[in-house]
Structures are given as structure tokens and as C-alpha cells.
């Protein structure tokens, strides 16, 4: 007789095991740990930045503009110059002179989702130094890179399944964005739009868990406040929407100039004879000289951005800051400093939007939402255009400001700017950086799927082979029954000698007088293309493309060349499609 209590206990234990064996539950548990870790890392990065800023400028306050106004010019110039020297030496010793950022996260995601932690920790120090000494860049990109690396490290430690690596990497990115902006929804969509590359329902739960947990950590330390406190705006009239479209167009033009100026500066720096370790110091000197006239360009720039949102700058100062910030950021990032481009994008968008709003208000004051409203719309448009992530940028703007009145205006301007920037520049800033390194993210994802499959998994062993001594009379008969009308010619030890098709036979092969004098070895095409059982499908596909072959012989190795099968182009493509489906299923990222 079965004990009822024992039976209930067994059923309960089975249910518990089923729950914890569920992939989504497991990923969500790991995502919770990642959210905690990444939220703490984001806080530590901000504190490290404040520490360095205190060393260089005497204050750790985020709004640096008002404090700098009371500093002597020599200190304003010296801080980024000395900081650049430290950054250059640090990069030379620990990171081979290469700063890290979001582009490397996107590359790692496309390559399978694995990142190393030590370079990210060194990168965090470099980026905090850059911003602390007044370098004109952003803090969000560095936090994203650090968060992604921490997530990858925790993923290997807690959940060592390669299929989920990209989803857990996205959890780190979502947590980093959410903690940086106090914007959990923006973190969720940013990770999927920019890192995973698609909106994936299967990855939504763990990414959301990480984003919310990281936001709670940020709230606990800095409070539940948006990054910018702005007055409440409302549309003056629906007739303003053409103006917002025009603002999107102008934003795209400035975004293209901004993106290209960074790349041109970097190329000029690489082509110069100045040692790599000295370039940040010279760039810092130039940034310091710009800051003597426009101190708003130093550091993250949130203070100046906030002032623009409150309409505290005049038209000509706004215009001047557009040029000054573009130059300062190009020198900072192109000159070898660390940092990201998100904060500078917000800065530029606020200045451009404010300037545009000032002119629009003078032209049609009765249809005017206010200079600050246009500044906020410009922020979203510029960030969406530069990052190439319009949807998550729109959400970031809503959560950054807590203002829902201008959502439609932000959406129209951002989508317009992002589409036009892509048409003019071909790609966002991050994809431009990767393209210059010869990296295509979409192609990387496809090749990763093909590299996971081996020829031995796809090849057919039902092939037709003939000895090289077979006479032409028998060879013609064998060709009529061979799969795909092709025979593999082998020597007595089953070593691949060549291939032969009806097209390879000349008229002499059909001459009854001499047909018994010609054998398969005489008519065979020598040195045929071949694959080994250990080759991956990428090699197979590339060989078929270059040699214009639909099917290729497979040998055991390239030394012995013993024929073991053949592979057909149709089977390669079917296997590739299956590999992509399996990859998305394992990662929980089905379309």
C-alpha cells in the first residue's frame, strides 16, 4: 500500500525539479544575480569617476559647469592634458592602447556572447579617468561594457551553457543602461535592439529581471529620480509636427558630421608619427583650450544639457556649443581617450533642439511648445541617430525626463533622424567602428551558426566511385546511373584521384574504335575540390561559391585523401537553416 504522505512528497519534489529544470526559470535566476552585480558595478563606476574628478577639479559633483567657472584657465587646460597622459600610459601597459566600449560588446554578442573580465576592469579605470579629467565623452558606454563583461563572467560561472551566453550578455547590458539612467524599460529594449539585434520574446523575462534589479540598486543609492528634471511641456499645436520632422532632418545631418568627425580624427591620429601613449595628452590639451571658452564641453556634460532643457542658453551660445562639443568629443574619442558617445549625443541634441526652437519660436510664437521642449526632442533624435537604436532611445527619453506630453514629437523626430542618418552614413556609430575593422555583425552571426556544424554531420555516404582503370564503355554506363551525373575516380587504395561528368568526356570517348583504350583516369578532372570530415560548413559553402560546384567530395584528411562521402549545396543550406533555428531556440531568442 502506497503511503499518501510519501506520494504527496514525491509529487512535490518532482514539481520542484521540473521548475528548476525549466530554462527560463534558470536564466531568470542567473539574470537576478547579474542585475545585482551590474547595478553595483554601475554605482562603483560613478563613484570612481567622482573620485578622479575630485582629484583633477576639486569637486565630485555631476554638474561640473558652475564649478569650473571659478577655476583659473591653466587648471582647465592642465586637467585633461595631465589626465590624457595618465590614460595613454595606462592603455599602453594594460590594454594595448585600445579603449573599450559598446562596439566591443556588439562584436562579442555576434561572436557568441563571451567576454573577458580583466580587460573590462582596466577599461573601467581608463573610462573613469577620461571623464574625471574632463574628457568630452559619455559614461553610459563604459558602464555597458563593464556590465556585459561581468554578466559574461557570471554566466560562465553560474550557467555554463554557450547557447544562453548572448541572452545573459544582454542581461548585463540591460542592467547597465537601467542603472545608469534609472530607466528599466529603456534597458530592456536597448539590450534587445542593439546587442541581441532583434526583439526576442524568449529573452524578455531574464533581461527584464536584470534591468529591474539593477534599477533598484541605483534607486537605493541615488534615489528614484530621472536623470534630468525638466519643466512640464505640452504641444503648442498639431501644426508643429512639420517642424519636428525638419528638426529630425537637421539632426541627421549633424549626427553624420559627428560620427564622421570622430572617425576622421581617429584616422589622422593613427596616421601621425605621435606615439599612441602621447596622443590622449595632446588631445586633452586641445580639449582644455576649447573648454577655456566653452567650459560646458568638459566631462559627461549633463549639467549643460540640463541647462539647455531649462532654456537657460541663448541662441548663439547654443550654436557655438554644437561646434565646440563636436570638436571636443572628436578629439577625446578619436585622440585615444576612453568613454562613450551617448552623453555627447544627448548634449548635441539638446543644443541643436534648443537653437532650432529659438528660431521656430520667433517665426511662429503662437504655435510654439517652448525652447526646452525642442531641446528634449532634439536629444532623443540625436541619440537615436548616432546609436542606431531609435526605439530604445525614445523610451530612454521618456524615462529620463518623466515627461509624456511630447512622446509623439520625440518619436517623429527620432525616427526621421535615425532613418536619414542610416541613408547618409550607411550605419550607426558603433557599426561604423566595427565596419572599419572588417566586422559585419549580421554576417558574423550567420558564420557563427555555420562554424558550429561539421561536414561529417551533413555529408552523404551514398556516392558513386569508379576505379581509375575502368574502361570508357563501362564508364559511360556508370555515369548514367550516378547521382547528379558525377563519378568520383579513385585509385586502388580508395584515394581520390579525380572526378568525371558527361561534360568532361570529349568526342573520342564515344569512338567505338578507341573506347577500350581510354580509361577513367584519362578522362578524369584532376585535383578536384575536396573537403575533409572536420571542415565546417562555412568552408564548405565558400568552396562551393568559389569553385561553382553544387557537390564536393569529402575525404578523411588532405594527406591520405581516402574518399568517405560527398556533400551537396542543398544539404549545406538546410543544415545552416537548422543551425540558425537551433541557435535562436537555445538562446531563447526566437523571432
C-alpha positions as CSV (number, residue, x, y, z in Angstrom):
1,X,0.0,0.0,0.0
2,X,1.4,3.4,-1.0
3,X,1.8,5.9,1.8
4,X,-0.3,9.0,0.9
5,X,2.1,11.4,2.6
6,X,5.1,9.8,0.7
7,X,3.2,10.0,-2.5
8,X,2.4,13.7,-2.0
9,X,6.1,14.4,-1.1
10,X,7.3,12.7,-4.2
11,X,4.9,14.6,-6.4
12,X,6.0,17.9,-4.8
13,X,9.7,17.1,-5.3
14,X,9.1,16.2,-8.9
15,X,7.3,19.5,-9.4
16,X,10.2,21.4,-7.8
17,X,12.7,19.6,-10.1
18,X,10.6,20.4,-13.1
19,X,10.5,24.1,-12.2
20,X,14.3,24.3,-11.7
21,X,15.0,22.3,-14.8
22,X,13.0,24.9,-16.8
23,X,15.4,27.0,-19.0
24,X,13.5,30.3,-18.4
25,X,13.5,29.9,-14.6
26,X,17.2,29.1,-14.6
27,X,18.1,32.0,-16.8
28,X,15.9,34.4,-14.8
29,X,17.7,33.3,-11.6
30,X,21.1,33.9,-13.1
31,X,19.8,37.2,-14.5
32,X,18.8,38.3,-11.0
33,X,22.4,37.7,-9.8
34,X,23.7,39.6,-12.9
35,X,21.3,42.5,-12.2
36,X,22.6,42.8,-8.6
37,X,26.2,42.6,-9.8
38,X,25.8,45.1,-12.7
39,X,23.9,47.6,-10.5
40,X,26.7,47.6,-8.0
41,X,29.3,48.0,-10.8
42,X,27.4,51.0,-12.2
43,X,27.4,52.6,-8.8
44,X,31.1,51.9,-8.3
45,X,31.9,53.3,-11.7
46,X,30.1,56.5,-10.9
47,X,31.9,56.8,-7.6
48,X,35.3,56.1,-9.2
49,X,34.5,58.8,-11.8
50,X,33.6,61.3,-9.0
51,X,36.9,60.4,-7.2
52,X,39.0,61.2,-10.2
53,X,37.0,64.3,-10.9
54,X,37.7,65.5,-7.4
55,X,41.4,64.9,-7.9
56,X,41.5,67.0,-11.1
57,X,38.9,69.7,-10.4
58,X,38.4,69.6,-6.7
59,X,34.7,68.5,-6.9
60,X,32.9,65.2,-7.5
61,X,29.6,66.9,-8.3
62,X,27.9,65.7,-11.6
63,X,27.1,69.3,-12.6
64,X,30.7,70.5,-13.3
65,X,29.9,73.6,-15.3
66,X,29.1,76.0,-12.5
67,X,32.2,74.9,-10.5
68,X,34.6,75.2,-13.5
69,X,33.6,78.9,-14.0
70,X,35.6,79.8,-10.9
71,X,38.7,77.9,-11.8
72,X,41.8,79.5,-13.5
73,X,42.3,78.9,-17.2
74,X,45.6,77.0,-16.5
75,X,43.8,74.4,-14.4
76,X,41.1,73.9,-17.0
77,X,43.8,73.2,-19.6
78,X,46.1,71.2,-17.4
79,X,43.4,68.7,-16.1
80,X,42.6,67.0,-19.4
81,X,46.2,67.2,-20.5
82,X,47.6,65.5,-17.5
83,X,44.7,63.1,-17.4
84,X,45.4,62.2,-21.1
85,X,49.0,61.4,-20.2
86,X,47.9,59.0,-17.5
87,X,45.3,57.4,-19.8
88,X,47.8,56.9,-22.5
89,X,50.4,55.3,-20.3
90,X,47.7,53.1,-18.6
91,X,46.4,52.0,-22.0
92,X,49.9,51.1,-23.2
93,X,50.5,48.9,-20.2
94,X,47.2,47.2,-19.7
95,X,45.1,47.4,-22.9
96,X,47.4,47.5,-25.9
97,X,46.4,51.1,-26.4
98,X,42.8,50.3,-27.2
99,X,39.9,51.7,-25.2
100,X,36.8,49.6,-24.8
101,X,33.1,50.3,-25.3
102,X,29.7,49.3,-26.7
103,X,31.1,48.3,-30.1
104,X,33.2,45.5,-28.5
105,X,30.0,44.3,-26.7
106,X,28.2,44.1,-30.0
107,X,31.1,42.2,-31.6
108,X,31.2,39.8,-28.6
109,X,27.4,39.2,-28.9
110,X,27.6,38.4,-32.6
111,X,30.6,36.1,-31.9
112,X,28.7,34.0,-29.3
113,X,28.4,36.2,-26.2
114,X,31.7,35.6,-24.5
115,X,33.8,38.4,-23.0
116,X,36.8,38.5,-20.7
117,X,36.6,40.3,-17.4
118,X,40.1,41.7,-16.8
119,X,40.1,44.0,-19.9
120,X,36.7,45.3,-18.9
121,X,38.0,46.2,-15.4
122,X,41.0,48.0,-16.9
123,X,38.7,49.7,-19.3
124,X,36.5,50.9,-16.5
125,X,39.5,52.6,-14.9
126,X,40.5,54.2,-18.2
127,X,37.0,55.5,-18.9
128,X,36.6,56.8,-15.4
129,X,39.9,58.6,-15.7
130,X,38.9,60.1,-19.1
131,X,35.7,61.5,-17.7
132,X,37.2,62.5,-14.4
133,X,39.9,64.6,-16.0
134,X,37.3,66.4,-18.2
135,X,37.4,64.3,-21.4
136,X,34.4,65.0,-23.5
137,X,32.7,61.7,-23.8
138,X,30.0,59.6,-22.1
139,X,29.8,57.3,-19.1
140,X,27.0,55.0,-20.3
141,X,29.1,53.1,-22.9
142,X,31.8,52.3,-20.4
143,X,29.2,51.1,-17.9
144,X,27.6,48.9,-20.6
145,X,30.9,47.4,-21.5
146,X,31.7,46.7,-17.8
147,X,28.2,45.3,-17.2
148,X,28.4,43.0,-20.2
149,X,31.8,41.6,-19.2
150,X,30.6,41.0,-15.6
151,X,27.5,39.3,-16.9
152,X,29.6,37.1,-19.3
153,X,31.9,36.1,-16.4
154,X,28.9,35.3,-14.1
155,X,27.3,33.3,-16.9
156,X,30.3,31.1,-17.3
157,X,30.4,30.6,-13.5
158,X,26.7,30.1,-12.8
159,X,25.3,28.8,-16.0
160,X,27.9,27.4,-18.4
161,X,25.8,26.8,-21.4
162,X,27.0,28.5,-24.5
163,X,23.6,28.7,-26.1
164,X,22.4,31.2,-23.4
165,X,25.6,33.3,-23.5
166,X,24.2,36.1,-25.7
167,X,20.9,36.3,-23.7
168,X,22.9,36.7,-20.4
169,X,25.2,39.2,-22.1
170,X,22.1,41.2,-22.9
171,X,21.1,40.9,-19.3
172,X,24.3,42.7,-18.3
173,X,23.7,45.4,-20.9
174,X,20.1,46.0,-19.8
175,X,21.2,46.3,-16.2
176,X,23.9,48.7,-17.0
177,X,21.6,51.0,-19.0
178,X,18.9,50.8,-16.5
179,X,21.2,51.6,-13.6
180,X,22.8,54.5,-15.5
181,X,19.6,56.2,-16.3
182,X,17.1,54.9,-13.7
183,X,15.3,53.6,-16.8
184,X,14.4,49.9,-16.6
185,X,12.2,49.8,-19.7
186,X,14.9,51.6,-21.7
187,X,17.4,49.0,-20.5
188,X,15.3,46.1,-21.7
189,X,14.8,47.5,-25.2
190,X,18.3,48.8,-25.6
191,X,19.8,45.4,-24.9
192,X,17.5,43.7,-27.4
193,X,17.7,46.4,-30.1
194,X,21.4,47.0,-30.0
195,X,23.0,43.8,-28.5
196,X,20.8,40.9,-29.4
197,X,19.9,42.6,-32.7
198,X,16.2,41.7,-32.6
199,X,13.2,41.9,-30.2
200,X,13.1,38.4,-28.8
201,X,10.2,37.2,-26.6
202,X,12.2,34.3,-25.2
203,X,14.9,36.7,-23.9
204,X,12.4,39.2,-22.5
205,X,12.0,37.7,-19.0
206,X,15.7,37.3,-17.9
207,X,16.6,40.7,-19.5
208,X,13.7,42.4,-17.7
209,X,14.7,40.8,-14.4
210,X,18.2,42.0,-14.7
211,X,17.1,45.5,-15.7
212,X,14.7,45.9,-12.8
213,X,17.1,44.6,-10.2
214,X,19.9,46.9,-11.4
215,X,17.5,49.9,-11.3
216,X,16.5,49.1,-7.7
217,X,20.2,49.1,-6.8
218,X,20.6,52.6,-8.4
219,X,17.4,53.8,-6.7
220,X,18.8,52.6,-3.3
221,X,21.9,54.7,-3.8
222,X,20.9,57.8,-5.8
223,X,17.1,57.9,-5.4
224,X,14.3,57.2,-7.8
225,X,14.8,60.4,-9.8
226,X,15.1,60.8,-13.6
227,X,18.5,62.0,-14.9
228,X,17.0,65.4,-16.0
229,X,14.4,67.4,-14.1
230,X,12.6,69.4,-16.7
231,X,9.5,71.7,-16.7
232,X,6.3,70.2,-18.0
233,X,5.8,70.8,-21.7
234,X,2.9,70.4,-24.0
235,X,2.4,70.9,-27.7
236,X,1.5,74.4,-28.8
237,X,-0.3,73.0,-31.8
238,X,-0.5,69.9,-34.0
239,X,0.8,72.2,-36.7
240,X,4.2,71.9,-35.0
241,X,4.8,68.4,-36.3
242,X,6.3,69.5,-39.6
243,X,8.8,71.5,-37.5
244,X,9.7,68.3,-35.6
245,X,10.2,66.5,-38.8
246,X,12.5,69.3,-40.0
247,X,14.4,69.1,-36.7
248,X,14.9,65.3,-37.3
249,X,16.4,66.1,-40.8
250,X,18.8,68.7,-39.3
251,X,19.7,66.3,-36.5
252,X,20.6,63.6,-39.0
253,X,23.0,66.0,-40.8
254,X,24.7,66.9,-37.5
255,X,24.8,63.3,-36.5
256,X,26.6,62.3,-39.7
257,X,29.1,65.1,-39.2
258,X,29.6,64.0,-35.6
259,X,30.1,60.3,-36.4
260,X,32.5,61.1,-39.3
261,X,34.5,63.7,-37.3
262,X,35.3,61.1,-34.7
263,X,36.4,58.6,-37.3
264,X,38.4,61.1,-39.2
265,X,40.2,62.3,-36.1
266,X,41.0,58.7,-35.1
267,X,42.4,58.0,-38.6
268,X,44.5,61.2,-38.5
269,X,45.8,60.2,-35.1
270,X,46.7,56.7,-36.3
271,X,48.5,58.1,-39.4
272,X,50.5,60.6,-37.3
273,X,54.0,59.9,-36.0
274,X,53.0,60.8,-32.5
275,X,53.3,57.7,-30.2
276,X,50.0,56.2,-29.2
277,X,50.6,56.7,-25.5
278,X,51.1,60.5,-26.0
279,X,48.1,61.1,-28.2
280,X,45.5,61.4,-25.4
281,X,47.6,64.1,-23.7
282,X,47.7,66.2,-26.9
283,X,44.0,65.6,-27.4
284,X,43.4,66.6,-23.8
285,X,45.4,69.8,-24.3
286,X,43.2,70.7,-27.3
287,X,40.0,69.9,-25.3
288,X,41.3,72.1,-22.4
289,X,41.8,75.0,-24.8
290,X,38.3,74.6,-26.1
291,X,37.0,74.5,-22.5
292,X,38.6,77.8,-21.6
293,X,35.9,79.4,-23.9
294,X,33.2,76.7,-23.6
295,X,33.6,75.0,-20.2
296,X,30.3,73.2,-20.8
297,X,32.1,70.6,-23.1
298,X,34.1,69.0,-20.3
299,X,33.1,65.7,-18.8
300,X,29.8,64.0,-19.2
301,X,28.0,67.3,-19.8
302,X,24.8,66.6,-18.0
303,X,24.8,70.0,-16.3
304,X,24.9,71.8,-19.6
305,X,22.3,69.5,-21.1
306,X,20.0,70.2,-18.1
307,X,20.5,74.0,-18.6
308,X,19.5,73.7,-22.3
309,X,16.4,71.8,-21.3
310,X,15.5,74.7,-19.0
311,X,16.1,77.2,-21.8
312,X,18.9,79.0,-20.0
313,X,21.2,79.4,-23.0
314,X,20.9,82.0,-25.8
315,X,20.8,81.1,-29.5
316,X,24.4,81.9,-30.3
317,X,25.8,80.1,-27.3
318,X,23.7,77.0,-28.3
319,X,25.1,77.2,-31.8
320,X,28.7,77.6,-30.5
321,X,28.3,74.7,-28.2
322,X,27.3,72.4,-31.1
323,X,30.6,73.0,-32.8
324,X,32.6,73.0,-29.6
325,X,31.2,69.8,-28.3
326,X,31.6,68.1,-31.7
327,X,35.2,69.1,-31.8
328,X,35.9,68.2,-28.2
329,X,34.3,64.8,-28.4
330,X,36.1,64.0,-31.7
331,X,39.4,64.9,-30.1
332,X,38.6,62.9,-27.0
333,X,37.5,59.7,-28.6
334,X,39.5,60.0,-31.8
335,X,42.6,61.0,-29.8
336,X,42.7,57.8,-27.8
337,X,40.8,58.6,-24.6
338,X,38.0,56.2,-23.4
339,X,34.3,57.0,-22.9
340,X,31.2,56.6,-25.0
341,X,29.1,58.7,-27.3
342,X,25.6,58.6,-25.7
343,X,26.0,61.6,-23.3
344,X,27.7,63.7,-26.1
345,X,24.7,62.8,-28.3
346,X,22.3,64.0,-25.7
347,X,24.3,67.2,-25.3
348,X,24.4,67.9,-29.0
349,X,20.7,67.1,-29.5
350,X,19.8,69.4,-26.6
351,X,21.8,72.3,-28.1
352,X,20.6,71.7,-31.6
353,X,17.0,71.4,-30.5
354,X,17.2,74.5,-28.3
355,X,18.7,76.5,-31.2
356,X,16.0,75.2,-33.6
357,X,13.4,76.0,-31.0
358,X,14.6,79.5,-30.5
359,X,14.3,80.2,-34.3
360,X,10.9,78.4,-34.5
361,X,9.6,80.4,-31.6
362,X,10.5,83.7,-33.3
363,X,8.8,82.6,-36.6
364,X,5.6,81.3,-35.1
365,X,5.3,82.2,-31.4
366,X,1.5,81.2,-31.3
367,X,2.4,77.6,-32.4
368,X,5.3,77.1,-30.1
369,X,5.9,74.5,-27.3
370,X,8.9,76.2,-25.9
371,X,12.7,76.1,-26.4
372,X,13.1,73.4,-23.7
373,X,10.6,71.2,-25.5
374,X,12.6,71.3,-28.7
375,X,15.8,70.7,-26.8
376,X,14.2,67.5,-25.4
377,X,13.0,66.3,-28.8
378,X,16.5,67.1,-30.2
379,X,18.1,64.9,-27.5
380,X,16.1,61.9,-28.5
381,X,16.6,62.4,-32.2
382,X,20.4,62.8,-31.9
383,X,20.9,59.8,-29.6
384,X,18.7,57.6,-31.8
385,X,20.6,58.7,-34.9
386,X,24.1,58.2,-33.5
387,X,23.4,54.9,-31.7
388,X,21.1,53.4,-34.4
389,X,18.6,52.4,-31.7
390,X,15.6,54.6,-32.1
391,X,13.0,52.6,-30.2
392,X,15.1,52.2,-27.0
393,X,16.2,55.9,-27.3
394,X,12.6,57.1,-27.3
395,X,11.9,55.1,-24.2
396,X,15.1,56.4,-22.6
397,X,13.9,60.0,-23.3
398,X,10.5,59.3,-21.7
399,X,12.1,57.8,-18.6
400,X,15.0,60.3,-18.4
401,X,12.6,63.3,-18.2
402,X,9.4,61.7,-16.9
403,X,7.6,63.8,-19.5
404,X,5.0,62.0,-21.6
405,X,3.5,65.1,-23.3
406,X,6.0,65.2,-26.1
407,X,6.3,61.5,-26.8
408,X,4.8,61.7,-30.3
409,X,7.1,64.6,-31.2
410,X,10.2,62.7,-29.9
411,X,9.1,59.7,-31.8
412,X,8.7,61.5,-35.1
413,X,12.0,63.4,-34.9
414,X,13.9,60.3,-33.7
415,X,12.6,58.0,-36.4
416,X,13.3,60.7,-39.1
417,X,16.8,61.3,-37.8
418,X,17.7,57.6,-37.5
419,X,16.4,56.7,-41.0
420,X,18.1,59.6,-42.7
421,X,21.4,59.0,-40.8
422,X,21.4,55.4,-42.0
423,X,20.7,56.5,-45.5
424,X,23.5,59.1,-45.5
425,X,26.1,57.3,-43.4
426,X,25.2,53.7,-44.1
427,X,25.3,52.7,-40.4
428,X,25.2,53.9,-36.8
429,X,28.4,55.0,-35.0
430,X,29.0,51.6,-33.5
431,X,28.5,49.7,-36.7
432,X,30.8,52.2,-38.4
433,X,33.5,51.5,-35.9
434,X,33.2,47.7,-36.4
435,X,32.9,48.0,-40.2
436,X,36.3,49.8,-40.3
437,X,37.7,46.7,-38.5
438,X,36.2,44.5,-41.2
439,X,33.4,43.2,-39.0
440,X,29.8,42.8,-40.2
441,X,27.6,41.9,-37.3
442,X,24.9,40.2,-39.4
443,X,27.5,38.2,-41.3
444,X,29.2,37.3,-38.0
445,X,26.0,35.8,-36.6
446,X,25.5,33.7,-39.8
447,X,29.1,32.5,-39.9
448,X,28.9,31.6,-36.2
449,X,26.0,29.3,-37.0
450,X,27.8,27.7,-39.9
451,X,31.1,27.2,-38.0
452,X,29.3,25.1,-35.4
453,X,28.4,22.5,-38.0
454,X,30.9,20.0,-39.4
455,X,31.0,18.4,-42.8
456,X,30.7,14.9,-41.3
457,X,27.3,15.9,-39.9
458,X,25.9,16.8,-43.3
459,X,27.7,14.6,-45.9
460,X,26.2,11.7,-47.7
461,X,27.9,8.3,-47.9
462,X,25.8,7.2,-50.8
463,X,28.3,8.1,-53.5
464,X,29.4,6.5,-56.8
465,X,33.1,5.9,-57.2
466,X,34.9,4.0,-60.0
467,X,38.5,2.8,-60.3
468,X,40.8,4.9,-62.5
469,X,41.3,1.8,-64.7
470,X,37.7,1.4,-65.7
471,X,37.3,1.4,-69.5
472,X,35.2,4.0,-71.3
473,X,32.4,1.5,-72.3
474,X,31.7,0.7,-68.7
475,X,32.3,4.3,-67.5
476,X,29.5,5.7,-69.8
477,X,27.0,3.2,-68.3
478,X,28.1,4.2,-64.7
479,X,27.7,7.9,-65.5
480,X,24.0,7.4,-66.5
481,X,23.2,5.9,-63.1
482,X,25.5,8.2,-60.9
483,X,23.8,10.7,-58.5
484,X,23.9,14.2,-60.0
485,X,25.7,12.7,-63.1
486,X,29.1,12.8,-61.5
487,X,31.6,10.0,-60.6
488,X,34.5,10.1,-58.2
489,X,37.5,8.4,-59.6
490,X,39.7,6.6,-57.1
491,X,42.9,4.6,-57.2
492,X,43.2,1.0,-55.8
493,X,43.7,2.3,-52.2
494,X,40.4,4.4,-52.4
495,X,42.4,7.6,-52.7
496,X,40.6,10.4,-54.5
497,X,42.1,10.7,-58.0
498,X,39.6,13.0,-59.7
499,X,36.0,13.5,-60.8
500,X,34.3,12.9,-64.1
501,X,31.0,14.0,-65.7
502,X,29.5,13.6,-69.1
503,X,30.6,17.1,-69.9
504,X,34.2,16.1,-69.2
505,X,34.1,13.5,-72.0
506,X,35.3,14.5,-75.4
507,X,34.2,13.1,-78.7
508,X,36.9,10.4,-78.6
509,X,35.2,8.8,-75.7
510,X,32.3,7.9,-77.9
511,X,34.5,6.4,-80.7
512,X,33.9,2.6,-80.7
513,X,37.3,2.0,-82.2
514,X,39.4,3.5,-79.3
515,X,36.9,3.5,-76.4
516,X,38.5,0.4,-74.9
517,X,41.8,2.2,-75.0
518,X,40.6,5.1,-72.8
519,X,40.1,4.6,-69.1
520,X,38.5,6.7,-66.3
521,X,41.9,8.0,-65.2
522,X,42.5,9.5,-68.7
523,X,39.2,11.4,-68.7
524,X,39.1,12.5,-65.1
525,X,39.3,16.1,-64.0
526,X,42.5,16.0,-61.8
527,X,42.9,17.9,-58.5
528,X,39.2,18.3,-57.8
529,X,37.9,20.4,-54.9
530,X,37.6,18.4,-51.7
531,X,36.6,18.8,-48.1
532,X,37.6,16.9,-45.0
533,X,35.2,15.5,-42.5
534,X,36.4,18.1,-39.9
535,X,35.8,21.1,-42.1
536,X,33.0,23.4,-41.0
537,X,30.1,24.4,-43.2
538,X,31.5,27.9,-43.7
539,X,34.5,26.4,-45.5
540,X,32.1,24.1,-47.5
541,X,29.9,27.0,-48.6
542,X,32.8,29.2,-49.5
543,X,34.5,26.4,-51.6
544,X,31.2,25.8,-53.4
545,X,30.9,29.5,-54.1
546,X,34.4,30.0,-55.4
547,X,34.6,26.7,-57.5
548,X,31.0,26.9,-58.7
549,X,30.3,23.4,-57.5
550,X,27.0,22.0,-56.3
551,X,28.5,19.0,-54.7
552,X,32.1,18.2,-53.5
553,X,33.9,15.1,-52.5
554,X,34.7,14.5,-48.8
555,X,37.9,12.8,-47.7
556,X,39.2,11.6,-44.3
557,X,42.1,14.1,-44.4
558,X,44.1,16.0,-47.0
559,X,47.2,13.8,-46.8
560,X,45.7,10.3,-47.3
561,X,42.6,11.6,-49.3
562,X,40.6,8.5,-48.8
563,X,37.1,9.1,-50.2
564,X,34.4,8.8,-47.5
565,X,31.4,10.7,-49.0
566,X,30.3,13.9,-50.7
567,X,28.4,17.0,-49.7
568,X,25.7,18.8,-51.7
569,X,24.9,22.5,-51.7
570,X,21.3,21.8,-50.8
571,X,22.2,19.9,-47.7
572,X,24.6,22.7,-46.6
573,X,21.8,25.3,-46.8
574,X,19.3,23.0,-45.0
575,X,21.8,22.4,-42.2
576,X,22.6,26.1,-42.0
577,X,18.9,26.9,-41.6
578,X,18.5,24.3,-38.9
579,X,21.6,25.6,-37.1
580,X,20.1,29.1,-37.0
581,X,16.8,27.9,-35.7
582,X,18.6,25.8,-33.0
583,X,20.8,28.8,-32.0
584,X,17.8,31.0,-31.5
585,X,15.9,28.3,-29.6
586,X,18.8,27.6,-27.3
587,X,19.3,31.3,-26.6
588,X,15.6,31.9,-26.1
589,X,15.7,34.5,-28.9
590,X,13.2,33.2,-31.4
591,X,11.9,35.8,-33.9
